[in-house]
Amino acid sequence: MTRVAEDASFEELLDAEGPFQVNPEATRGEQLANIRRIYPLDKERLGCLAIGIEPVD
């Protein structure tokens, strides 16, 4: 794990990280819809974490 960043919403997370860094195969709108299908608004209000990872040799 290389870092952890906290955002108040999934929209803020995608804006801060850049949608390509989260999922290069989906648009920002698609990613937001997919995430919100899994995590409803009451869970999103708890805050969102972006976790950076790198492979280890």
Rosetta constraint file for C-alpha pairs under 8 A:
AtomPair CA 1 CA 51 HARMONIC 7.06 0.50
AtomPair CA 1 CA 52 HARMONIC 5.73 0.50
AtomPair CA 1 CA 53 HARMONIC 4.40 0.50
AtomPair CA 1 CA 54 HARMONIC 6.45 0.50
AtomPair CA 2 CA 51 HARMONIC 7.52 0.50
AtomPair CA 2 CA 52 HARMONIC 5.07 0.50
AtomPair CA 2 CA 53 HARMONIC 5.34 0.50
AtomPair CA 2 CA 54 HARMONIC 6.78 0.50
AtomPair CA 3 CA 51 HARMONIC 5.83 0.50
AtomPair CA 3 CA 52 HARMONIC 4.99 0.50
AtomPair CA 3 CA 53 HARMONIC 7.37 0.50
AtomPair CA 4 CA 49 HARMONIC 6.66 0.50
AtomPair CA 4 CA 50 HARMONIC 5.70 0.50
AtomPair CA 4 CA 51 HARMONIC 4.60 0.50
AtomPair CA 4 CA 52 HARMONIC 6.30 0.50
AtomPair CA 5 CA 49 HARMONIC 5.62 0.50
AtomPair CA 5 CA 50 HARMONIC 5.13 0.50
AtomPair CA 5 CA 51 HARMONIC 6.56 0.50
AtomPair CA 6 CA 13 HARMONIC 7.73 0.50
AtomPair CA 6 CA 47 HARMONIC 6.91 0.50
AtomPair CA 6 CA 48 HARMONIC 5.64 0.50
AtomPair CA 6 CA 49 HARMONIC 4.59 0.50
AtomPair CA 6 CA 50 HARMONIC 6.40 0.50
AtomPair CA 7 CA 12 HARMONIC 5.97 0.50
AtomPair CA 7 CA 13 HARMONIC 5.51 0.50
AtomPair CA 7 CA 47 HARMONIC 5.99 0.50
AtomPair CA 7 CA 48 HARMONIC 5.13 0.50
AtomPair CA 7 CA 49 HARMONIC 6.31 0.50
AtomPair CA 7 CA 50 HARMONIC 7.92 0.50
AtomPair CA 8 CA 12 HARMONIC 6.57 0.50
AtomPair CA 8 CA 13 HARMONIC 7.66 0.50
AtomPair CA 8 CA 44 HARMONIC 7.80 0.50
AtomPair CA 8 CA 45 HARMONIC 6.97 0.50
AtomPair CA 8 CA 46 HARMONIC 7.67 0.50
AtomPair CA 8 CA 47 HARMONIC 4.77 0.50
AtomPair CA 8 CA 48 HARMONIC 6.03 0.50
AtomPair CA 9 CA 13 HARMONIC 6.27 0.50
AtomPair CA 9 CA 44 HARMONIC 6.06 0.50
AtomPair CA 9 CA 45 HARMONIC 6.82 0.50
AtomPair CA 9 CA 47 HARMONIC 6.05 0.50
AtomPair CA 9 CA 48 HARMONIC 5.93 0.50
AtomPair CA 10 CA 14 HARMONIC 6.15 0.50
AtomPair CA 10 CA 32 HARMONIC 6.85 0.50
AtomPair CA 10 CA 35 HARMONIC 7.82 0.50
AtomPair CA 10 CA 44 HARMONIC 7.04 0.50
AtomPair CA 10 CA 48 HARMONIC 6.39 0.50
AtomPair CA 11 CA 15 HARMONIC 6.16 0.50
AtomPair CA 11 CA 32 HARMONIC 7.08 0.50
AtomPair CA 12 CA 16 HARMONIC 6.00 0.50
AtomPair CA 13 CA 17 HARMONIC 5.94 0.50
AtomPair CA 13 CA 18 HARMONIC 7.91 0.50
AtomPair CA 13 CA 48 HARMONIC 7.02 0.50
AtomPair CA 13 CA 49 HARMONIC 7.68 0.50
AtomPair CA 13 CA 50 HARMONIC 7.06 0.50
AtomPair CA 14 CA 18 HARMONIC 5.21 0.50
AtomPair CA 14 CA 19 HARMONIC 5.33 0.50
AtomPair CA 14 CA 22 HARMONIC 7.46 0.50
AtomPair CA 14 CA 28 HARMONIC 7.15 0.50
AtomPair CA 15 CA 19 HARMONIC 7.23 0.50
AtomPair CA 17 CA 21 HARMONIC 6.30 0.50
AtomPair CA 17 CA 22 HARMONIC 7.15 0.50
AtomPair CA 17 CA 50 HARMONIC 7.84 0.50
AtomPair CA 18 CA 22 HARMONIC 6.89 0.50
AtomPair CA 19 CA 23 HARMONIC 6.12 0.50
AtomPair CA 19 CA 24 HARMONIC 6.88 0.50
AtomPair CA 19 CA 26 HARMONIC 7.81 0.50
AtomPair CA 19 CA 27 HARMONIC 6.86 0.50
AtomPair CA 19 CA 28 HARMONIC 5.37 0.50
AtomPair CA 19 CA 31 HARMONIC 7.57 0.50
AtomPair CA 20 CA 24 HARMONIC 4.17 0.50
AtomPair CA 20 CA 25 HARMONIC 7.53 0.50
AtomPair CA 20 CA 26 HARMONIC 7.78 0.50
AtomPair CA 20 CA 27 HARMONIC 7.95 0.50
AtomPair CA 23 CA 31 HARMONIC 7.42 0.50
AtomPair CA 26 CA 30 HARMONIC 5.83 0.50
AtomPair CA 26 CA 31 HARMONIC 6.09 0.50
AtomPair CA 27 CA 31 HARMONIC 6.15 0.50
AtomPair CA 28 CA 32 HARMONIC 6.14 0.50
AtomPair CA 29 CA 33 HARMONIC 6.19 0.50
AtomPair CA 30 CA 34 HARMONIC 6.08 0.50
AtomPair CA 31 CA 35 HARMONIC 6.05 0.50
AtomPair CA 32 CA 36 HARMONIC 6.14 0.50
AtomPair CA 33 CA 37 HARMONIC 6.25 0.50
AtomPair CA 34 CA 38 HARMONIC 6.78 0.50
AtomPair CA 35 CA 39 HARMONIC 6.07 0.50
AtomPair CA 36 CA 40 HARMONIC 5.47 0.50
AtomPair CA 36 CA 41 HARMONIC 7.25 0.50
AtomPair CA 39 CA 43 HARMONIC 5.81 0.50
AtomPair CA 39 CA 44 HARMONIC 6.41 0.50
AtomPair CA 40 CA 44 HARMONIC 6.35 0.50
AtomPair CA 41 CA 45 HARMONIC 6.16 0.50
AtomPair CA 42 CA 46 HARMONIC 7.16 0.50
AtomPair CA 43 CA 47 HARMONIC 7.62 0.50
AtomPair CA 44 CA 48 HARMONIC 6.57 0.50
